Structure formats: C-alpha cells, structure tokens
Amino acid sequence: MNLDLLEESILTTVVKNEAYKCKAIQYHNARVKNMTFKQGDLVLRKLEATGNRESRGKLAPTWDGPCRVTRVVKANTCHLQDP
C-alpha cells in the first residue's frame, strides 16, 4: 500500500514540475525583446564568444565594444568591426 502512495507522490511531483517549467518558459518568452541590427549600428560583443577574456576572474569585463556592424548575414548573425 505504501508503494502505491510513493508512486503517486512521485507522479504528482513530476506533473507539478512540468507545469512550473511551462509557466517559467511562458513568463520568459513574454518578456524577451526581439532585436534587429542594421549595417552601421553600434553593438557590444560578449567576450566569452570570442575567447579573448584577459582574465577569468569575476571582476573581468564581460563585454567588448562598442563594435560597428559591417554586414548582417541573417537574423541575429552579424559581422563586426573591431573597436
């Protein structure tokens, strides 16, 4: 009898967890702003993507820039000119 209650408790927890994840995704998606860049725009470049971080400490800068967009390849993909 206790085994049935344990399985039911596990299933309830899994369902609640999935519902929470779904609500969190909806919350995030409702607040995300789509950004489109044009040639000539000034943007910041994340240093983790380039691998050029001077030091790995938590006080190291995380962004480089401003960099100018030289060419837009597709949505959210651009070629940047070094600052």
Distance bins in CASP14 RR format, pairs under 12 A and 6 or more apart:
PFRMAT RR
TARGET T0000
AUTHOR 0000-0000-0000
RMODE 2
METHOD distances of the structure
MODEL  1
1 7 0 0 0 0 0 1 0 0 0 0 0
1 8 0 0 0 0 0 1 0 0 0 0 0
2 8 0 0 0 0 0 1 0 0 0 0 0
2 9 0 0 0 0 0 1 0 0 0 0 0
3 9 0 0 0 0 0 1 0 0 0 0 0
3 10 0 0 0 0 0 1 0 0 0 0 0
4 10 0 0 0 0 0 1 0 0 0 0 0
4 11 0 0 0 0 0 1 0 0 0 0 0
5 11 0 0 0 0 0 1 0 0 0 0 0
5 12 0 0 0 0 0 1 0 0 0 0 0
6 12 0 0 0 0 0 1 0 0 0 0 0
6 13 0 0 0 0 0 1 0 0 0 0 0
7 13 0 0 0 0 0 1 0 0 0 0 0
7 14 0 0 0 0 0 1 0 0 0 0 0
8 14 0 0 0 0 0 1 0 0 0 0 0
8 15 0 0 0 0 0 1 0 0 0 0 0
9 15 0 0 0 0 0 1 0 0 0 0 0
9 16 0 0 0 0 0 1 0 0 0 0 0
10 16 0 0 0 0 0 1 0 0 0 0 0
10 17 0 0 0 0 0 1 0 0 0 0 0
11 17 0 0 0 0 0 1 0 0 0 0 0
11 18 0 0 0 0 0 1 0 0 0 0 0
12 18 0 0 0 0 0 1 0 0 0 0 0
12 19 0 0 0 0 0 1 0 0 0 0 0
13 19 0 0 0 0 0 1 0 0 0 0 0
13 20 0 0 0 0 0 1 0 0 0 0 0
14 20 0 0 0 0 0 1 0 0 0 0 0
14 21 0 0 0 0 0 1 0 0 0 0 0
15 21 0 0 0 0 0 1 0 0 0 0 0
15 22 0 0 0 0 0 1 0 0 0 0 0
16 22 0 0 0 0 0 1 0 0 0 0 0
16 23 0 0 0 0 0 1 0 0 0 0 0
17 23 0 0 0 0 0 1 0 0 0 0 0
17 24 0 0 0 0 0 1 0 0 0 0 0
18 24 0 0 0 0 0 1 0 0 0 0 0
18 25 0 0 0 0 0 1 0 0 0 0 0
19 25 0 0 0 0 0 1 0 0 0 0 0
19 26 0 0 0 0 0 1 0 0 0 0 0
20 26 0 0 0 0 0 1 0 0 0 0 0
20 27 0 0 0 0 0 1 0 0 0 0 0
21 27 0 0 0 0 0 1 0 0 0 0 0
21 28 0 0 0 0 0 1 0 0 0 0 0
22 28 0 0 0 0 0 1 0 0 0 0 0
22 29 0 0 0 0 0 1 0 0 0 0 0
23 29 0 0 0 0 0 1 0 0 0 0 0
23 30 0 0 0 0 0 1 0 0 0 0 0
24 30 0 0 0 0 0 1 0 0 0 0 0
24 31 0 0 0 0 0 1 0 0 0 0 0
25 31 0 0 0 0 0 1 0 0 0 0 0
25 32 0 0 0 0 0 1 0 0 0 0 0
26 32 0 0 0 0 0 1 0 0 0 0 0
34 75 0 0 0 0 1 0 0 0 0 0 0
34 76 0 0 0 0 1 0 0 0 0 0 0
35 41 0 0 0 0 1 0 0 0 0 0 0
35 43 0 0 0 0 1 0 0 0 0 0 0
35 44 0 0 0 0 0 1 0 0 0 0 0
35 69 0 0 0 0 0 1 0 0 0 0 0
35 72 0 0 0 0 0 1 0 0 0 0 0
35 75 0 0 0 0 1 0 0 0 0 0 0
35 76 1 0 0 1 0 0 0 0 0 0 0
35 78 0 0 0 0 0 1 0 0 0 0 0
36 43 0 0 0 0 0 1 0 0 0 0 0
36 69 0 0 0 0 0 1 0 0 0 0 0
36 72 0 0 0 0 1 0 0 0 0 0 0
36 74 0 0 0 0 0 1 0 0 0 0 0
36 75 1 0 0 1 0 0 0 0 0 0 0
36 76 0 0 0 0 1 0 0 0 0 0 0
36 77 0 0 0 0 0 1 0 0 0 0 0
36 78 0 0 0 0 0 1 0 0 0 0 0
37 43 1 0 0 1 0 0 0 0 0 0 0
37 44 0 0 0 0 0 1 0 0 0 0 0
37 45 0 0 0 0 0 1 0 0 0 0 0
37 67 0 0 0 0 0 1 0 0 0 0 0
37 68 0 0 0 0 0 1 0 0 0 0 0
37 69 1 0 1 0 0 0 0 0 0 0 0
37 70 0 0 0 0 0 1 0 0 0 0 0
37 71 0 0 0 0 0 1 0 0 0 0 0
37 72 1 0 0 1 0 0 0 0 0 0 0
37 73 0 0 0 0 0 1 0 0 0 0 0
37 74 0 0 0 0 0 1 0 0 0 0 0
37 75 0 0 0 0 1 0 0 0 0 0 0
37 76 1 0 0 1 0 0 0 0 0 0 0
37 77 0 0 0 0 1 0 0 0 0 0 0
37 78 1 0 1 0 0 0 0 0 0 0 0
37 79 0 0 0 0 0 1 0 0 0 0 0
37 80 0 0 0 0 1 0 0 0 0 0 0
38 68 0 0 0 0 0 1 0 0 0 0 0
38 69 1 0 0 1 0 0 0 0 0 0 0
38 70 0 0 0 0 0 1 0 0 0 0 0
38 71 0 0 0 0 0 1 0 0 0 0 0
38 72 1 0 0 1 0 0 0 0 0 0 0
38 78 0 0 0 0 1 0 0 0 0 0 0
39 68 0 0 0 0 1 0 0 0 0 0 0
39 69 1 0 1 0 0 0 0 0 0 0 0
39 70 1 0 0 1 0 0 0 0 0 0 0
39 71 1 0 0 1 0 0 0 0 0 0 0
39 72 1 0 0 1 0 0 0 0 0 0 0
39 73 0 0 0 0 0 1 0 0 0 0 0
39 78 0 0 0 0 1 0 0 0 0 0 0
39 79 0 0 0 0 1 0 0 0 0 0 0
39 80 0 0 0 0 0 1 0 0 0 0 0
39 81 0 0 0 0 0 1 0 0 0 0 0
40 66 0 0 0 0 0 1 0 0 0 0 0
40 67 0 0 0 0 0 1 0 0 0 0 0
40 68 1 0 1 0 0 0 0 0 0 0 0
40 69 1 0 1 0 0 0 0 0 0 0 0
40 70 1 0 0 1 0 0 0 0 0 0 0
40 71 0 0 0 0 1 0 0 0 0 0 0
40 72 0 0 0 0 1 0 0 0 0 0 0
40 78 0 0 0 0 1 0 0 0 0 0 0
40 79 0 0 0 0 0 1 0 0 0 0 0
40 80 0 0 0 0 0 1 0 0 0 0 0
40 81 0 0 0 0 1 0 0 0 0 0 0
41 66 0 0 0 0 1 0 0 0 0 0 0
41 67 0 0 0 0 1 0 0 0 0 0 0
41 68 1 0 0 1 0 0 0 0 0 0 0
41 69 1 0 1 0 0 0 0 0 0 0 0
41 70 0 0 0 0 0 1 0 0 0 0 0
41 71 0 0 0 0 0 1 0 0 0 0 0
41 72 0 0 0 0 1 0 0 0 0 0 0
41 78 0 0 0 0 1 0 0 0 0 0 0
41 79 0 0 0 0 0 1 0 0 0 0 0
41 80 0 0 0 0 1 0 0 0 0 0 0
41 81 0 0 0 0 0 1 0 0 0 0 0
42 65 0 0 0 0 1 0 0 0 0 0 0
42 66 1 0 1 0 0 0 0 0 0 0 0
42 67 1 0 0 1 0 0 0 0 0 0 0
42 68 1 0 1 0 0 0 0 0 0 0 0
42 69 1 0 0 1 0 0 0 0 0 0 0
42 70 0 0 0 0 0 1 0 0 0 0 0
42 78 0 0 0 0 0 1 0 0 0 0 0
42 80 0 0 0 0 1 0 0 0 0 0 0
42 81 0 0 0 0 0 1 0 0 0 0 0
42 83 0 0 0 0 1 0 0 0 0 0 0
43 63 0 0 0 0 1 0 0 0 0 0 0
43 64 0 0 0 0 0 1 0 0 0 0 0
43 65 1 0 0 1 0 0 0 0 0 0 0
43 66 1 0 0 1 0 0 0 0 0 0 0
43 67 1 0 1 0 0 0 0 0 0 0 0
43 68 1 0 0 1 0 0 0 0 0 0 0
43 69 1 0 0 1 0 0 0 0 0 0 0
43 70 0 0 0 0 0 1 0 0 0 0 0
43 72 0 0 0 0 0 1 0 0 0 0 0
43 76 0 0 0 0 0 1 0 0 0 0 0
43 78 1 0 0 1 0 0 0 0 0 0 0
43 79 0 0 0 0 0 1 0 0 0 0 0
43 80 1 0 0 1 0 0 0 0 0 0 0
43 81 0 0 0 0 0 1 0 0 0 0 0
43 83 0 0 0 0 0 1 0 0 0 0 0
44 50 0 0 0 0 0 1 0 0 0 0 0
44 61 0 0 0 0 0 1 0 0 0 0 0
44 62 0 0 0 0 1 0 0 0 0 0 0
44 63 1 0 1 0 0 0 0 0 0 0 0
44 64 1 0 0 1 0 0 0 0 0 0 0
44 65 1 0 1 0 0 0 0 0 0 0 0
44 66 1 0 0 1 0 0 0 0 0 0 0
44 67 1 0 0 1 0 0 0 0 0 0 0
44 68 0 0 0 0 0 1 0 0 0 0 0
44 69 0 0 0 0 0 1 0 0 0 0 0
44 80 0 0 0 0 1 0 0 0 0 0 0
44 83 0 0 0 0 1 0 0 0 0 0 0
45 51 0 0 0 0 0 1 0 0 0 0 0
45 52 0 0 0 0 1 0 0 0 0 0 0
45 53 0 0 0 0 0 1 0 0 0 0 0
45 61 0 0 0 0 0 1 0 0 0 0 0
45 62 0 0 0 0 0 1 0 0 0 0 0
45 63 1 0 0 1 0 0 0 0 0 0 0
45 64 1 0 1 0 0 0 0 0 0 0 0
45 65 1 0 0 1 0 0 0 0 0 0 0
45 66 0 0 0 0 1 0 0 0 0 0 0
45 67 1 0 1 0 0 0 0 0 0 0 0
45 68 0 0 0 0 0 1 0 0 0 0 0
45 69 0 0 0 0 0 1 0 0 0 0 0
45 78 0 0 0 0 1 0 0 0 0 0 0
45 79 0 0 0 0 0 1 0 0 0 0 0
45 80 1 0 1 0 0 0 0 0 0 0 0
45 81 0 0 0 0 0 1 0 0 0 0 0
45 82 0 0 0 0 1 0 0 0 0 0 0
45 83 0 0 0 0 1 0 0 0 0 0 0
46 52 0 0 0 0 0 1 0 0 0 0 0
46 53 0 0 0 0 1 0 0 0 0 0 0
46 61 0 0 0 0 0 1 0 0 0 0 0
46 62 1 0 0 1 0 0 0 0 0 0 0
46 63 1 0 0 1 0 0 0 0 0 0 0
46 64 1 0 0 1 0 0 0 0 0 0 0
46 65 0 0 0 0 0 1 0 0 0 0 0
46 67 0 0 0 0 0 1 0 0 0 0 0
46 80 0 0 0 0 0 1 0 0 0 0 0
47 53 1 0 1 0 0 0 0 0 0 0 0
47 54 0 0 0 0 1 0 0 0 0 0 0
47 55 0 0 0 0 0 1 0 0 0 0 0
47 56 0 0 0 0 0 1 0 0 0 0 0
47 57 0 0 0 0 0 1 0 0 0 0 0
47 60 0 0 0 0 1 0 0 0 0 0 0
47 61 1 0 0 1 0 0 0 0 0 0 0
47 62 1 0 1 0 0 0 0 0 0 0 0
47 63 1 0 0 1 0 0 0 0 0 0 0
47 64 1 0 1 0 0 0 0 0 0 0 0
47 65 0 0 0 0 1 0 0 0 0 0 0
47 67 0 0 0 0 0 1 0 0 0 0 0
47 83 0 0 0 0 0 1 0 0 0 0 0
48 56 0 0 0 0 0 1 0 0 0 0 0
48 60 0 0 0 0 0 1 0 0 0 0 0
48 61 0 0 0 0 0 1 0 0 0 0 0
48 62 1 0 0 1 0 0 0 0 0 0 0
48 63 0 0 0 0 1 0 0 0 0 0 0
48 64 0 0 0 0 0 1 0 0 0 0 0
49 62 0 0 0 0 0 1 0 0 0 0 0
49 63 0 0 0 0 0 1 0 0 0 0 0
49 64 0 0 0 0 1 0 0 0 0 0 0
49 67 0 0 0 0 0 1 0 0 0 0 0
49 77 0 0 0 0 0 1 0 0 0 0 0
49 78 0 0 0 0 0 1 0 0 0 0 0
49 80 0 0 0 0 0 1 0 0 0 0 0
50 62 0 0 0 0 0 1 0 0 0 0 0
50 63 0 0 0 0 0 1 0 0 0 0 0
50 64 1 0 0 1 0 0 0 0 0 0 0
50 65 0 0 0 0 0 1 0 0 0 0 0
50 67 0 0 0 0 0 1 0 0 0 0 0
50 80 0 0 0 0 1 0 0 0 0 0 0
50 82 0 0 0 0 0 1 0 0 0 0 0
50 83 0 0 0 0 0 1 0 0 0 0 0
51 60 0 0 0 0 0 1 0 0 0 0 0
51 62 0 0 0 0 0 1 0 0 0 0 0
51 64 0 0 0 0 0 1 0 0 0 0 0
52 60 0 0 0 0 0 1 0 0 0 0 0
52 61 0 0 0 0 0 1 0 0 0 0 0
52 62 0 0 0 0 0 1 0 0 0 0 0
52 63 0 0 0 0 0 1 0 0 0 0 0
52 64 1 0 0 1 0 0 0 0 0 0 0
52 65 0 0 0 0 0 1 0 0 0 0 0
52 82 0 0 0 0 0 1 0 0 0 0 0
52 83 0 0 0 0 0 1 0 0 0 0 0
53 59 0 0 0 0 0 1 0 0 0 0 0
53 60 1 0 1 0 0 0 0 0 0 0 0
53 61 1 0 0 1 0 0 0 0 0 0 0
53 62 1 0 0 1 0 0 0 0 0 0 0
53 63 0 0 0 0 0 1 0 0 0 0 0
53 64 0 0 0 0 1 0 0 0 0 0 0
54 60 1 0 0 1 0 0 0 0 0 0 0
54 61 0 0 0 0 1 0 0 0 0 0 0
54 62 0 0 0 0 0 1 0 0 0 0 0
54 64 0 0 0 0 0 1 0 0 0 0 0
55 61 0 0 0 0 1 0 0 0 0 0 0
55 62 0 0 0 0 0 1 0 0 0 0 0
56 62 0 0 0 0 0 1 0 0 0 0 0
63 83 0 0 0 0 0 1 0 0 0 0 0
64 80 0 0 0 0 1 0 0 0 0 0 0
64 81 0 0 0 0 0 1 0 0 0 0 0
64 82 0 0 0 0 1 0 0 0 0 0 0
64 83 1 0 0 1 0 0 0 0 0 0 0
65 80 0 0 0 0 1 0 0 0 0 0 0
65 81 0 0 0 0 0 1 0 0 0 0 0
65 82 0 0 0 0 1 0 0 0 0 0 0
65 83 1 0 1 0 0 0 0 0 0 0 0
66 80 0 0 0 0 1 0 0 0 0 0 0
66 81 0 0 0 0 0 1 0 0 0 0 0
66 82 0 0 0 0 0 1 0 0 0 0 0
66 83 1 0 0 1 0 0 0 0 0 0 0
67 78 0 0 0 0 1 0 0 0 0 0 0
67 79 0 0 0 0 1 0 0 0 0 0 0
67 80 1 0 1 0 0 0 0 0 0 0 0
67 81 1 0 0 1 0 0 0 0 0 0 0
67 82 1 0 0 1 0 0 0 0 0 0 0
67 83 1 0 1 0 0 0 0 0 0 0 0
68 78 0 0 0 0 1 0 0 0 0 0 0
68 79 0 0 0 0 1 0 0 0 0 0 0
68 80 1 0 0 1 0 0 0 0 0 0 0
68 81 1 0 1 0 0 0 0 0 0 0 0
68 82 0 0 0 0 1 0 0 0 0 0 0
68 83 0 0 0 0 1 0 0 0 0 0 0
69 76 0 0 0 0 0 1 0 0 0 0 0
69 77 0 0 0 0 0 1 0 0 0 0 0
69 78 1 0 1 0 0 0 0 0 0 0 0
69 79 1 0 0 1 0 0 0 0 0 0 0
69 80 1 0 0 1 0 0 0 0 0 0 0
69 81 1 0 0 1 0 0 0 0 0 0 0
70 78 1 0 0 1 0 0 0 0 0 0 0
70 79 1 0 1 0 0 0 0 0 0 0 0
70 80 1 0 0 1 0 0 0 0 0 0 0
70 81 1 0 1 0 0 0 0 0 0 0 0
70 82 0 0 0 0 0 1 0 0 0 0 0
71 77 0 0 0 0 1 0 0 0 0 0 0
71 78 1 0 0 1 0 0 0 0 0 0 0
71 79 1 0 1 0 0 0 0 0 0 0 0
71 80 0 0 0 0 1 0 0 0 0 0 0
71 81 0 0 0 0 1 0 0 0 0 0 0
72 78 1 0 1 0 0 0 0 0 0 0 0
72 79 1 0 0 1 0 0 0 0 0 0 0
72 80 0 0 0 0 0 1 0 0 0 0 0
73 79 1 0 0 1 0 0 0 0 0 0 0
73 80 0 0 0 0 0 1 0 0 0 0 0
END
